[in-house]
Amino acid sequence: MGFRMGQLLISEPNDKSYGRFSYCLPVVNIFTRTRPKTYLRFGDDVVLGRKASSTMITTVRGAGAYFVGLQGISINRKRLNISTDVFALKIDGANGPTGGCIIDSGTPYSRIVKPAYNKLKEGLENYFSMNKNLQRTTGGLGLELCYERRKPEGFKDLPDITFHLQGSKGGLVIKPEGVFEVAKKSKLPKSPEYFCLAMISSKRESIIGAY
């Protein structure tokens, strides 16, 4: 299920949802034995934790999407040297909005605008270069940055990624399970394990997706 602008129940003025909803995305990967349950909550049923953080959502007429103010990216809390202008939302009356960052759980892999993606890729390459047990590879997932391991370790020693959002103190911290895909080269029992960055580059806007 993906959320975009449109005639949704939560948009109706007489609805008791007060225009508020929460939607949790469980992590599902090759190590998931039982698919976890998740809930779509509305109005007073929305529960905010003590460490909850918020950011402004921008809507643009005709865009049909929720925009958030992405201002930077970090690898294991170390911020990358990326200009905020890379993520800027530009609104042209004739051609509509360009750039910016959309949040859309209907997009499987997050998409990062190319200049920022290149910085993220370079930062991860430097991070993984210190691990002698890794070797660059091309997996069967169609993703660009992949490494093969000498022995299976799952998500061990993989970094988290933080999306720094406007007005959010800690940013949106995504654990390794939501940043990387871990897979086997084949179905054979002793097939080597590899992992890939589960994000792709974009020529237009950035999209924070389900993965």
MDTraj code that builds the backbone (N, CA, C; nanometers):
import mdtraj as md
import numpy as np

residues = "MET GLY PHE ARG MET GLY GLN LEU LEU ILE SER GLU PRO ASN ASP LYS SER TYR GLY ARG PHE SER TYR CYS LEU PRO VAL VAL ASN ILE PHE THR ARG THR ARG PRO LYS THR TYR LEU ARG PHE GLY ASP ASP VAL VAL LEU GLY ARG LYS ALA SER SER THR MET ILE THR THR VAL ARG GLY ALA GLY ALA TYR PHE VAL GLY LEU GLN GLY ILE SER ILE ASN ARG LYS ARG LEU ASN ILE SER THR ASP VAL PHE ALA LEU LYS ILE ASP GLY ALA ASN GLY PRO THR GLY GLY CYS ILE ILE ASP SER GLY THR PRO TYR SER ARG ILE VAL LYS PRO ALA TYR ASN LYS LEU LYS GLU GLY LEU GLU ASN TYR PHE SER MET ASN LYS ASN LEU GLN ARG THR THR GLY GLY LEU GLY LEU GLU LEU CYS TYR GLU ARG ARG LYS PRO GLU GLY PHE LYS ASP LEU PRO ASP ILE THR PHE HIS LEU GLN GLY SER LYS GLY GLY LEU VAL ILE LYS PRO GLU GLY VAL PHE GLU VAL ALA LYS LYS SER LYS LEU PRO LYS SER PRO GLU TYR PHE CYS LEU ALA MET ILE SER SER LYS ARG GLU SER ILE ILE GLY ALA TYR".split()
xyz = np.array([
    [0.0838, -0.1185, 0.0000],
    [0.0000, 0.0000, 0.0000],
    [0.0878, 0.1242, 0.0000],
    [0.0574, 0.2188, -0.0870],
    [0.1338, 0.3426, -0.0910],
    [0.0427, 0.4608, -0.0656],
    [0.0960, 0.5640, -0.0030],
    [0.0170, 0.6823, 0.0269],
    [0.0582, 0.7968, -0.0631],
    [-0.0392, 0.8502, -0.1357],
    [-0.0193, 0.9690, -0.2160],
    [-0.1421, 1.0565, -0.1984],
    [-0.1384, 1.1771, -0.2531],
    [-0.2533, 1.2652, -0.2418],
    [-0.3687, 1.2086, -0.3234],
    [-0.4909, 1.2280, -0.2746],
    [-0.6063, 1.1782, -0.3478],
    [-0.7271, 1.1710, -0.2575],
    [-0.8340, 1.1128, -0.3077],
    [-0.9573, 1.1033, -0.2322],
    [-0.9502, 0.9874, -0.1344],
    [-0.8804, 1.0088, -0.0246],
    [-0.8685, 0.9074, 0.0788],
    [-0.9633, 0.9390, 0.1927],
    [-0.9952, 0.8389, 0.2704],
    [-1.0830, 0.8565, 0.3856],
    [-1.0288, 0.9619, 0.4805],
    [-0.8976, 0.9652, 0.4996],
    [-0.8385, 1.0580, 0.5949],
    [-0.8452, 1.2022, 0.5464],
    [-0.8822, 1.2240, 0.4207],
    [-0.8889, 1.3593, 0.3678],
    [-1.0276, 1.4202, 0.3820],
    [-1.1256, 1.3377, 0.4133],
    [-1.2615, 1.3874, 0.4226],
    [-1.2783, 1.4776, 0.5447],
    [-1.3379, 1.5977, 0.5302],
    [-1.3483, 1.6927, 0.6412],
    [-1.4325, 1.6440, 0.7577],
    [-1.5301, 1.5560, 0.7336],
    [-1.6168, 1.5084, 0.8405],
    [-1.5655, 1.3814, 0.9062],
    [-1.4540, 1.3343, 0.8607],
    [-1.4004, 1.2103, 0.9145],
    [-1.3363, 1.2337, 1.0500],
    [-1.3397, 1.1343, 1.1368],
    [-1.2841, 1.1464, 1.2711],
    [-1.1341, 1.1212, 1.2762],
    [-1.0738, 1.1069, 1.1603],
    [-0.9292, 1.0831, 1.1581],
    [-0.8511, 1.2113, 1.1823],
    [-0.9161, 1.3272, 1.1697],
    [-0.8504, 1.4579, 1.1880],
    [-0.7330, 1.4748, 1.0920],
    [-0.7365, 1.4055, 0.9792],
    [-0.6279, 1.4169, 0.8824],
    [-0.4979, 1.3558, 0.9296],
    [-0.5065, 1.2648, 1.0257],
    [-0.3849, 1.2068, 1.0840],
    [-0.3885, 1.0549, 1.0692],
    [-0.2751, 0.9978, 1.0301],
    [-0.2663, 0.8527, 1.0187],
    [-0.1242, 0.8081, 1.0458],
    [-0.1068, 0.6823, 1.0819],
    [0.0268, 0.6244, 1.0992],
    [0.0305, 0.4907, 1.0271],
    [0.1476, 0.4603, 0.9745],
    [0.1620, 0.3418, 0.8899],
    [0.3025, 0.2885, 0.9105],
    [0.3152, 0.1695, 0.9668],
    [0.4466, 0.1113, 0.9949],
    [0.4836, 0.0104, 0.8867],
    [0.6102, 0.0138, 0.8460],
    [0.6589, -0.0775, 0.7428],
    [0.7535, -0.1784, 0.8064],
    [0.7120, -0.3034, 0.8239],
    [0.8012, -0.4037, 0.8825],
    [0.9098, -0.4447, 0.7847],
    [1.0244, -0.4820, 0.8375],
    [1.1347, -0.5288, 0.7538],
    [1.1137, -0.6763, 0.7219],
    [1.1146, -0.7087, 0.5932],
    [1.0995, -0.8474, 0.5487],
    [1.2174, -0.8808, 0.4583],
    [1.2943, -0.9851, 0.4945],
    [1.4092, -1.0247, 0.4143],
    [1.4249, -1.1765, 0.4193],
    [1.5384, -1.2274, 0.3719],
    [1.5564, -1.3729, 0.3639],
    [1.5643, -1.4382, 0.5011],
    [1.5825, -1.3572, 0.6058],
    [1.5911, -1.4123, 0.7409],
    [1.4563, -1.4075, 0.8133],
    [1.3540, -1.3514, 0.7490],
    [1.2222, -1.3393, 0.8098],
    [1.1476, -1.4718, 0.7991],
    [1.1198, -1.5333, 0.9113],
    [1.0491, -1.6617, 0.9114],
    [0.8980, -1.6424, 0.9077],
    [0.8489, -1.5482, 0.9862],
    [0.7061, -1.5191, 0.9902],
    [0.6850, -1.3719, 0.9586],
    [0.6008, -1.3439, 0.8620],
    [0.5775, -1.2043, 0.8253],
    [0.5096, -1.1303, 0.9406],
    [0.5710, -1.0219, 0.9893],
    [0.5109, -0.9477, 1.1003],
    [0.3854, -0.8737, 1.0563],
    [0.2937, -0.8552, 1.1503],
    [0.1716, -0.7809, 1.1212],
    [0.1973, -0.6315, 1.1398],
    [0.1297, -0.5530, 1.0604],
    [0.1400, -0.4086, 1.0744],
    [0.0004, -0.3490, 1.0646],
    [-0.0154, -0.2285, 1.1136],
    [-0.1480, -0.1687, 1.1232],
    [-0.1497, -0.0286, 1.0633],
    [-0.2596, 0.0035, 0.9998],
    [-0.2863, 0.1383, 0.9531],
    [-0.3795, 0.2017, 1.0556],
    [-0.3333, 0.3074, 1.1210],
    [-0.4098, 0.3698, 1.2293],
    [-0.4515, 0.5112, 1.1905],
    [-0.5675, 0.5536, 1.2431],
    [-0.6210, 0.6856, 1.2119],
    [-0.6540, 0.7628, 1.3397],
    [-0.6489, 0.8954, 1.3298],
    [-0.6969, 0.9834, 1.4354],
    [-0.6384, 0.9558, 1.5719],
    [-0.7265, 0.9410, 1.6721],
    [-0.6827, 0.9200, 1.8103],
    [-0.6170, 0.7845, 1.8313],
    [-0.6288, 0.6961, 1.7356],
    [-0.5669, 0.5636, 1.7474],
    [-0.4172, 0.5680, 1.7171],
    [-0.3690, 0.6807, 1.6665],
    [-0.2269, 0.6971, 1.6379],
    [-0.1511, 0.7144, 1.7691],
    [-0.0507, 0.6314, 1.7913],
    [0.0297, 0.6362, 1.9135],
    [0.1681, 0.6894, 1.8790],
    [0.2085, 0.7968, 1.9465],
    [0.3403, 0.8556, 1.9249],
    [0.4317, 0.8195, 2.0410],
    [0.5460, 0.7616, 2.0108],
    [0.6418, 0.7255, 2.1145],
    [0.7123, 0.8473, 2.1713],
    [0.7845, 0.8271, 2.2809],
    [0.8538, 0.9378, 2.3458],
    [0.9623, 0.9975, 2.2572],
    [1.0221, 0.9150, 2.1725],
    [1.1305, 0.9620, 2.0873],
    [1.0814, 0.9998, 1.9474],
    [0.9520, 1.0174, 1.9342],
    [0.8968, 1.0512, 1.8030],
    [0.9453, 1.1882, 1.7582],
    [0.9714, 1.2000, 1.6310],
    [1.0159, 1.3257, 1.5725],
    [0.9265, 1.3578, 1.4542],
    [0.9158, 1.4842, 1.4210],
    [0.8256, 1.5232, 1.3126],
    [0.8973, 1.6118, 1.2117],
    [0.8420, 1.6176, 1.0938],
    [0.8939, 1.7045, 0.9884],
    [0.7762, 1.7577, 0.9083],
    [0.7957, 1.8709, 0.8462],
    [0.6889, 1.9321, 0.7680],
    [0.6661, 1.8547, 0.6381],
    [0.5398, 1.8406, 0.6017],
    [0.5029, 1.7807, 0.4738],
    [0.4485, 1.8905, 0.3834],
    [0.4989, 1.8955, 0.2621],
    [0.4565, 1.9961, 0.1651],
    [0.3752, 1.9296, 0.0548],
    [0.2639, 1.9901, 0.0213],
    [0.1842, 1.9409, -0.0907],
    [0.1864, 2.0460, -0.2013],
    [0.1955, 2.0001, -0.3225],
    [0.2009, 2.0884, -0.4388],
    [0.0841, 2.0553, -0.5302],
    [0.0093, 2.1554, -0.5670],
    [-0.1080, 2.1345, -0.6516],
    [-0.0696, 2.0624, -0.7811],
    [-0.1392, 1.9550, -0.8085],
    [-0.1159, 1.8802, -0.9309],
    [-0.0060, 1.7758, -0.9223],
    [0.0691, 1.7750, -0.8109],
    [0.1807, 1.6800, -0.7997],
    [0.1350, 1.5434, -0.7512],
    [0.0304, 1.5398, -0.6694],
    [-0.0215, 1.4127, -0.6207],
    [0.0720, 1.3375, -0.5297],
    [0.1586, 1.4086, -0.4559],
    [0.2568, 1.3419, -0.3702],
    [0.2827, 1.4249, -0.2454],
    [0.3369, 1.3587, -0.1426],
    [0.3792, 1.4265, -0.0204],
    [0.5289, 1.4555, -0.0307],
    [0.5672, 1.5820, -0.0189],
    [0.7080, 1.6212, -0.0225],
    [0.7584, 1.6481, 0.1189],
    [0.8813, 1.6067, 0.1470],
    [0.9468, 1.6373, 0.2744],
    [1.0785, 1.7090, 0.2443],
    [1.1260, 1.7857, 0.3424],
    [1.2473, 1.8640, 0.3225],
    [1.3732, 1.7855, 0.3542],
    [1.4199, 1.7053, 0.2599],
    [1.5450, 1.6314, 0.2781],
    [1.6617, 1.7290, 0.2663],
    [1.7505, 1.7286, 0.3668],
    [1.8603, 1.8253, 0.3702],
    [1.9983, 1.7614, 0.3726],
    [2.0063, 1.6311, 0.3912],
    [2.1367, 1.5664, 0.3939],
    [2.1257, 1.4181, 0.4229],
    [2.2390, 1.3480, 0.4120],
    [2.2456, 1.2036, 0.4349],
    [2.3703, 1.1723, 0.5160],
    [2.3585, 1.0796, 0.6110],
    [2.4727, 1.0353, 0.6916],
    [2.4901, 0.8848, 0.6812],
    [2.6155, 0.8404, 0.6949],
    [2.6486, 0.6984, 0.7061],
    [2.7013, 0.6753, 0.8466],
    [2.6315, 0.5937, 0.9252],
    [2.6702, 0.5716, 1.0657],
    [2.6939, 0.7036, 1.1388],
    [2.6003, 0.7949, 1.1242],
    [2.5991, 0.9266, 1.1912],
    [2.7047, 1.0235, 1.1377],
    [2.7813, 0.9846, 1.0372],
    [2.8799, 1.0750, 0.9777],
    [2.8187, 1.1372, 0.8528],
    [2.7980, 1.2675, 0.8600],
    [2.7265, 1.3355, 0.7521],
    [2.8135, 1.3507, 0.6277],
    [2.7520, 1.3259, 0.5137],
    [2.8210, 1.3385, 0.3857],
    [2.8193, 1.4835, 0.3384],
    [2.9191, 1.5193, 0.2616],
    [2.9312, 1.6558, 0.2102],
    [2.8423, 1.6723, 0.0867],
    [2.7144, 1.6956, 0.1126],
    [2.6163, 1.7121, 0.0057],
    [2.5462, 1.8459, 0.0252],
    [2.5452, 1.9281, -0.0755],
    [2.4778, 2.0575, -0.0671],
    [2.3269, 2.0376, -0.0561],
    [2.2618, 2.1178, 0.0283],
    [2.1162, 2.1093, 0.0420],
    [2.0456, 2.1476, -0.0880],
    [2.1142, 2.2228, -0.1735],
    [2.0540, 2.2632, -0.3011],
    [2.0212, 2.1425, -0.3889],
    [2.0955, 2.0335, -0.3688],
    [2.0730, 1.9121, -0.4483],
    [1.9313, 1.8589, -0.4275],
    [1.8772, 1.8789, -0.3067],
    [1.7456, 1.8240, -0.2728],
    [1.6333, 1.9272, -0.2848],
    [1.6642, 2.0481, -0.3323],
    [1.5668, 2.1570, -0.3326],
    [1.4478, 2.1274, -0.4236],
    [1.3295, 2.1652, -0.3751],
    [1.2070, 2.1535, -0.4539],
    [1.1879, 2.2830, -0.5318],
    [1.1784, 2.2722, -0.6619],
    [1.1605, 2.3892, -0.7478],
    [1.0222, 2.3819, -0.8112],
    [0.9483, 2.4903, -0.7987],
    [0.8117, 2.4939, -0.8504],
    [0.8041, 2.5927, -0.9655],
    [0.7719, 2.5416, -1.0815],
    [0.7577, 2.6215, -1.2029],
    [0.6110, 2.6187, -1.2423],
    [0.5518, 2.7350, -1.2503],
    [0.4094, 2.7418, -1.2806],
    [0.3712, 2.6743, -1.4101],
    [0.4615, 2.6765, -1.5068],
    [0.4301, 2.6188, -1.6376],
    [0.4532, 2.4683, -1.6420],
    [0.5643, 2.4243, -1.5819],
    [0.6035, 2.2832, -1.5927],
    [0.5786, 2.2019, -1.4661],
    [0.5313, 2.2661, -1.3602],
    [0.5063, 2.1946, -1.2361],
    [0.6327, 2.1774, -1.1538],
    [0.6253, 2.1018, -1.0426],
    [0.7402, 2.0866, -0.9524],
    [0.8483, 1.9955, -1.0093],
    [0.9722, 2.0283, -0.9782],
    [1.0851, 1.9420, -1.0118],
    [1.1754, 1.9316, -0.8902],
    [1.2507, 1.8229, -0.8810],
    [1.3398, 1.8039, -0.7670],
    [1.2619, 1.7731, -0.6406],
    [1.3209, 1.8073, -0.5268],
    [1.2572, 1.7801, -0.3991],
    [1.2675, 1.6340, -0.3593],
    [1.1983, 1.5999, -0.2520],
    [1.1991, 1.4620, -0.2012],
    [1.0577, 1.4205, -0.1655],
    [1.0147, 1.3104, -0.2216],
    [0.8818, 1.2551, -0.1977],
    [0.8929, 1.1393, -0.0997],
    [0.7941, 1.1254, -0.0127],
    [0.7862, 1.0061, 0.0714],
    [0.6698, 0.9220, 0.0188],
    [0.7008, 0.8010, -0.0240],
    [0.6018, 0.7163, -0.0900],
    [0.6307, 0.5700, -0.0602],
    [0.5523, 0.5105, 0.0266],
    [0.5743, 0.3706, 0.0648],
    [0.5392, 0.2741, -0.0474],
    [0.4829, 0.3234, -0.1567],
    [0.4541, 0.2383, -0.2710],
    [0.5736, 0.2209, -0.3632],
    [0.6814, 0.2948, -0.3377],
    [0.8050, 0.2801, -0.4144],
    [0.8938, 0.1783, -0.3440],
    [0.9250, 0.0645, -0.4070],
    [0.9997, -0.0420, -0.3374],
    [1.1362, 0.0023, -0.2859],
    [1.2216, 0.0542, -0.3746],
    [1.3549, 0.0994, -0.3354],
    [1.3587, 0.2517, -0.3333],
    [1.4208, 0.3078, -0.2301],
    [1.4376, 0.4530, -0.2253],
    [1.5209, 0.4991, -0.3442],
    [1.4886, 0.6160, -0.3946],
    [1.5607, 0.6746, -0.5079],
    [1.6266, 0.8036, -0.4613],
    [1.7535, 0.8176, -0.4888],
    [1.8288, 0.9349, -0.4468],
    [1.8758, 1.0090, -0.5712],
    [1.8509, 1.1400, -0.5747],
    [1.8911, 1.2184, -0.6909],
    [2.0406, 1.1979, -0.7161],
    [2.0783, 1.1868, -0.8422],
    [2.2098, 1.1355, -0.8815],
    [2.3292, 1.2006, -0.8113],
    [2.3412, 1.3336, -0.8017],
    [2.4589, 1.3908, -0.7341],
    [2.4734, 1.3428, -0.5896],
    [2.3611, 1.3307, -0.5186],
    [2.3649, 1.2828, -0.3803],
    [2.3910, 1.1329, -0.3752],
    [2.3331, 1.0587, -0.4693],
    [2.3561, 0.9139, -0.4744],
    [2.5038, 0.8842, -0.4957],
    [2.5682, 0.9606, -0.5827],
    [2.7110, 0.9393, -0.6083],
    [2.7935, 0.9610, -0.4818],
    [2.7569, 1.0616, -0.4020],
    [2.8257, 1.0871, -0.2752],
    [2.8013, 0.9728, -0.1765],
    [2.6775, 0.9239, -0.1721],
    [2.6436, 0.8124, -0.0836],
    [2.7197, 0.6871, -0.1247],
    [2.7223, 0.6589, -0.2527],
    [2.7943, 0.5422, -0.3038],
    [2.9430, 0.5520, -0.2718],
    [3.0017, 0.6695, -0.2932],
    [3.1436, 0.6901, -0.2639],
    [3.1725, 0.6714, -0.1149],
    [3.0834, 0.7240, -0.0307],
    [3.1010, 0.7087, 0.1135],
    [3.0951, 0.5637, 0.1578],
    [3.0046, 0.4864, 0.0992],
    [2.9941, 0.3443, 0.1327],
    [3.1131, 0.2656, 0.0792],
    [3.1610, 0.3021, -0.0384],
    [3.2800, 0.2358, -0.0929],
    [3.3998, 0.2566, -0.0003],
    [3.4145, 0.3778, 0.0521],
    [3.5230, 0.4052, 0.1471],
    [3.5036, 0.3266, 0.2763],
    [3.3791, 0.3181, 0.3207],
    [3.3475, 0.2453, 0.4445],
    [3.3817, 0.0973, 0.4298],
    [3.3424, 0.0369, 0.3188],
    [3.3639, -0.1067, 0.2988],
    [3.5069, -0.1402, 0.2567],
    [3.5824, -0.0410, 0.2121],
    [3.7208, -0.0668, 0.1705],
    [3.8081, -0.1112, 0.2875],
    [3.7642, -0.0834, 0.4091],
    [3.8402, -0.1219, 0.5284],
    [3.8170, -0.2672, 0.5668],
    [3.7194, -0.3314, 0.5038],
    [3.6873, -0.4712, 0.5333],
    [3.7485, -0.5608, 0.4255],
    [3.8527, -0.6330, 0.4606],
    [3.9249, -0.7170, 0.3643],
    [3.8495, -0.8444, 0.3277],
    [3.7393, -0.8712, 0.3967],
    [3.6611, -0.9916, 0.3683],
    [3.5532, -0.9675, 0.2628],
    [3.5531, -0.8476, 0.2051],
    [3.4521, -0.8130, 0.1059],
    [3.5137, -0.8007, -0.0329],
    [3.4348, -0.8366, -0.1319],
    [3.4786, -0.8260, -0.2707],
    [3.3624, -0.7741, -0.3544],
    [3.3883, -0.6734, -0.4374],
    [3.2827, -0.6189, -0.5220],
    [3.2290, -0.7275, -0.6142],
    [3.0988, -0.7230, -0.6353],
    [3.0347, -0.8229, -0.7194],
    [2.9137, -0.7621, -0.7877],
    [2.8547, -0.8352, -0.8780],
    [2.7283, -0.7957, -0.9400],
    [2.6267, -0.9020, -0.9039],
    [2.5278, -0.8641, -0.8274],
    [2.4271, -0.9605, -0.7847],
    [2.3139, -0.9717, -0.8848],
    [2.2172, -1.0539, -0.8516],
    [2.1029, -1.0731, -0.9398],
    [1.9856, -0.9850, -0.9045],
    [2.0099, -0.8809, -0.8244],
    [1.9013, -0.7950, -0.7793],
    [1.8857, -0.6702, -0.8650],
    [1.9787, -0.6482, -0.9577],
    [1.9709, -0.5299, -1.0419],
    [2.0122, -0.4022, -0.9724],
    [2.0838, -0.4143, -0.8605],
    [2.1295, -0.2978, -0.7846],
    [2.2762, -0.2701, -0.8154],
    [2.3184, -0.1458, -0.7939],
    [2.4489, -0.1021, -0.8437],
    [2.5651, -0.1368, -0.7522],
    [2.5496, -0.1175, -0.6224],
    [2.6614, -0.1358, -0.5289],
    [2.6433, -0.2658, -0.4513],
    [2.7213, -0.3683, -0.4853],
    [2.7073, -0.5002, -0.4228],
    [2.8438, -0.5548, -0.3810],
    [2.8446, -0.6311, -0.2715],
    [2.9669, -0.6941, -0.2217],
    [2.9388, -0.8396, -0.1860],
    [3.0371, -0.9248, -0.2156],
    [3.0290, -1.0656, -0.1763],
    [3.1134, -1.0868, -0.0515],
    [3.0634, -1.1719, 0.0388],
    [3.1339, -1.2009, 0.1634],
    [3.1976, -1.3388, 0.1579],
    [3.3071, -1.3527, 0.2324],
    [3.3736, -1.4832, 0.2393],
    [3.2912, -1.5824, 0.3199],
    [3.2196, -1.5338, 0.4180],
    [3.1320, -1.6199, 0.4964],
    [3.0034, -1.5440, 0.5262],
    [2.8914, -1.6149, 0.5402],
    [2.7634, -1.5477, 0.5633],
    [2.7572, -1.4805, 0.7001],
    [2.7194, -1.3533, 0.7014],
    [2.7086, -1.2782, 0.8262],
    [2.5814, -1.1953, 0.8348],
    [2.4928, -1.2106, 0.7371],
    [2.3679, -1.1356, 0.7414],
    [2.3918, -0.9857, 0.7350],
    [2.3341, -0.9130, 0.8305],
    [2.3466, -0.7673, 0.8333],
    [2.4550, -0.7191, 0.9299],
    [2.5355, -0.8112, 0.9791],
    [2.6413, -0.7760, 1.0738],
    [2.7398, -0.6777, 1.0107],
    [2.7759, -0.5750, 1.0854],
    [2.8756, -0.4740, 1.0469],
    [2.8340, -0.3879, 0.9280],
    [2.7083, -0.3931, 0.8890],
    [2.6602, -0.3027, 0.7848],
    [2.6129, -0.1727, 0.8500],
    [2.6372, -0.0590, 0.7884],
    [2.6039, 0.0691, 0.8513],
    [2.4568, 0.1059, 0.8361],
    [2.4113, 0.1953, 0.9229],
    [2.2789, 0.2524, 0.9028],
    [2.2925, 0.3823, 0.8239],
    [2.1816, 0.4280, 0.7709],
    [2.1773, 0.5500, 0.6913],
    [2.0763, 0.6445, 0.7552],
    [2.1118, 0.7721, 0.7641],
    [2.0209, 0.8721, 0.8185],
    [1.9834, 0.9721, 0.7102],
    [1.8531, 0.9927, 0.6937],
    [1.8033, 1.1011, 0.6097],
    [1.7733, 1.2190, 0.7017],
    [1.8432, 1.3288, 0.6829],
    [1.8214, 1.4479, 0.7655],
    [1.7069, 1.5291, 0.7058],
    [1.5974, 1.5375, 0.7815],
    [1.4772, 1.6049, 0.7346],
    [1.4604, 1.7386, 0.8053],
    [1.4048, 1.8328, 0.7371],
    [1.3853, 1.9670, 0.7912],
    [1.3026, 1.9631, 0.9195],
    [1.3568, 2.0218, 1.0269],
    [1.2858, 2.0299, 1.1535],
    [1.2963, 1.9070, 1.2406],
    [1.3557, 1.7993, 1.1900],
    [1.3704, 1.6755, 1.2668],
    [1.5076, 1.6728, 1.3327],
    [1.5119, 1.6579, 1.4647],
    [1.6378, 1.6653, 1.5385],
    [1.7324, 1.5503, 1.5036],
    [1.6843, 1.4295, 1.5134],
    [1.7712, 1.3142, 1.4902],
    [1.7698, 1.2630, 1.3482],
    [1.6757, 1.3106, 1.2683],
    [1.6629, 1.2608, 1.1325],
    [1.5949, 1.1251, 1.1285],
    [1.5742, 1.0758, 1.0103],
    [1.5139, 0.9438, 0.9898],
    [1.6265, 0.8419, 0.9785],
    [1.6484, 0.7664, 1.0865],
    [1.7572, 0.6682, 1.0908],
    [1.7041, 0.5344, 1.0398],
    [1.7679, 0.4821, 0.9362],
    [1.7265, 0.3553, 0.8774],
    [1.8316, 0.2500, 0.9095],
    [1.7906, 0.1473, 0.9786],
    [1.8815, 0.0401, 1.0182],
    [1.9274, -0.0397, 0.8952],
    [2.0373, -0.1148, 0.9093],
    [2.0902, -0.1905, 0.7950],
    [1.9864, -0.2787, 0.7256],
    [1.8922, -0.3342, 0.8039],
    [1.7901, -0.4211, 0.7450],
    [1.7021, -0.3460, 0.6446],
    [1.6943, -0.2140, 0.6583],
    [1.6155, -0.1333, 0.5662],
    [1.6983, -0.0607, 0.4622],
    [1.8300, -0.0808, 0.4669],
    [1.9215, -0.0136, 0.3743],
    [1.9765, -0.1101, 0.2702],
    [1.9993, -0.2353, 0.3117],
    [2.0659, -0.3328, 0.2249],
    [1.9777, -0.4550, 0.1998],
    [1.9984, -0.5156, 0.0847],
    [1.9404, -0.6465, 0.0532],
    [2.0508, -0.7500, 0.0702],
    [2.0235, -0.8555, 0.1447],
    [2.1176, -0.9664, 0.1603],
    [2.0597, -1.0872, 0.0880],
    [2.1410, -1.1515, 0.0053],
    [2.0915, -1.2638, -0.0748],
    [2.2016, -1.3666, -0.0962],
    [2.1635, -1.4788, -0.1549],
    [2.2570, -1.5854, -0.1906],
    [2.2795, -1.5837, -0.3417],
    [2.4002, -1.6219, -0.3837],
    [2.4316, -1.6271, -0.5262],
    [2.3457, -1.7303, -0.5998],
    [2.3121, -1.8383, -0.5303],
    [2.2275, -1.9417, -0.5889],
    [2.1528, -2.0121, -0.4761],
    [2.0735, -2.1124, -0.5104],
    [1.9975, -2.1865, -0.4104],
    [2.0770, -2.3004, -0.3478],
    [2.1995, -2.3192, -0.3908],
    [2.2832, -2.4244, -0.3338],
    [2.3155, -2.3938, -0.1879],
    [2.3235, -2.4964, -0.1017],
    [2.3461, -2.4746, 0.0424],
    [2.4698, -2.3908, 0.0743],
    [2.5783, -2.4114, 0.0022],
    [2.7031, -2.3407, 0.0305],
    [2.7266, -2.2226, -0.0639],
    [2.6205, -2.1765, -0.1238],
    [2.6321, -2.0622, -0.2140],
    [2.6769, -1.9382, -0.1370],
    [2.7715, -1.8594, -0.1904],
    [2.8197, -1.7411, -0.1190],
    [2.7107, -1.6361, -0.1002],
    [2.7255, -1.5615, 0.0065],
    [2.6305, -1.4562, 0.0403],
    [2.6817, -1.3220, -0.0126],
    [2.5910, -1.2388, -0.0566],
    [2.6292, -1.1036, -0.0967],
    [2.5215, -1.0055, -0.0509],
    [2.5568, -0.8782, -0.0471],
    [2.4599, -0.7754, -0.0106],
    [2.4721, -0.6578, -0.1065],
    [2.3625, -0.5844, -0.1221],
    [2.3588, -0.4689, -0.2121],
    [2.2917, -0.3510, -0.1430],
    [2.3351, -0.2318, -0.1773],
    [2.2658, -0.1116, -0.1334],
    [2.1297, -0.1078, -0.2011],
    [2.0235, -0.1089, -0.1212],
    [1.8874, -0.1152, -0.1750],
    [1.8339, 0.0245, -0.2038],
    [1.9118, 0.1017, -0.2765],
    [1.8728, 0.2349, -0.3220],
    [1.9260, 0.2525, -0.4631],
    [1.8577, 0.3336, -0.5418],
    [1.9004, 0.3561, -0.6790],
    [1.9068, 0.5056, -0.7067],
    [1.9817, 0.5427, -0.8095],
    [1.9954, 0.6844, -0.8435],
    [1.8761, 0.7304, -0.9266],
    [1.8490, 0.8597, -0.9177],
    [1.7361, 0.9181, -0.9891],
    [1.7810, 1.0442, -1.0625],
    [1.7302, 1.0642, -1.1817],
    [1.7632, 1.1846, -1.2581],
    [1.6761, 1.3025, -1.2173],
    [1.5672, 1.2756, -1.1460],
    [1.4740, 1.3829, -1.1110],
    [1.4691, 1.4035, -0.9603],
    [1.3593, 1.3635, -0.8966],
    [1.3445, 1.3848, -0.7536],
    [1.3965, 1.2655, -0.6744],
    [1.4148, 1.2888, -0.5441],
    [1.4464, 1.1790, -0.4523],
    [1.3156, 1.1237, -0.3971],
    [1.3142, 0.9948, -0.3674],
    [1.1951, 0.9306, -0.3110],
    [1.2378, 0.8420, -0.1951],
    [1.1839, 0.8670, -0.0775],
    [1.2041, 0.7769, 0.0352],
    [1.0963, 0.6700, 0.0246],
    [1.1382, 0.5499, -0.0118],
    [1.0429, 0.4433, -0.0386],
    [1.0279, 0.3459, 0.0764],
    [0.9730, 0.2298, 0.0441],
    [0.9447, 0.1299, 0.1468],
    [1.0698, 0.0618, 0.1967],
    [1.1763, 0.0582, 0.1154],
    [1.2980, -0.0123, 0.1542],
    [1.4089, 0.0875, 0.1773],
])
top = md.Topology()
chain = top.add_chain()
for i, resn in enumerate(residues, 1):
    res = top.add_residue(resn, chain, resSeq=i)
    for name in ("N", "CA", "C"):
        top.add_atom(name, md.element.get_by_symbol(name[0]), res)
traj = md.Trajectory(xyz[None], top)
